[in-house]
Amino acid sequence: MQNESQLKSYITFGLGDEKFALAVDHVQEIVELDKVTKIPNAPHYMLGIINLRGKVLPLLDTRLKLGLSEALATKKSRIMVIDIMVTDEKVIQIGALVDVAKEVIELSPSDIQEAPEFENYNTKTPITGVVNNKGDITMIMDVNKVFSSADILQLNQIMN
């Protein structure tokens, strides 16, 4: 029997045909895509800003941040409101657009296999591990590698 204290919750989401998971403790909420206000001279992956109950958040295209092809938003598209650690004391919230939010899963460390190693791959990739569920591969994502503190500080400067 597994030690339940080792279980960690992850939210799974889809980008195209690929399935990803992100630790739930980084995700504040998941909301439907609403009106996006474009920002001039923003990085290519920044779709604009959104108003979330009076709070203005940058909206980033997760597909573009991961080097995947751009896709049009659909009725299933969702915004994951994520906390990013900029410094030990500073956290910034962003909206990350995903194709579909799926489910919360519980994983123990033994469920997660290391990400495959290729030359220069492990140092640059935001994928920290993979879960093989009967042939269905889910990639575990490190949110701080996808949305780096340098990116967030740049976005913060654009918005202020």
Disulfide bonds with the S-S distance in Angstrom:
none
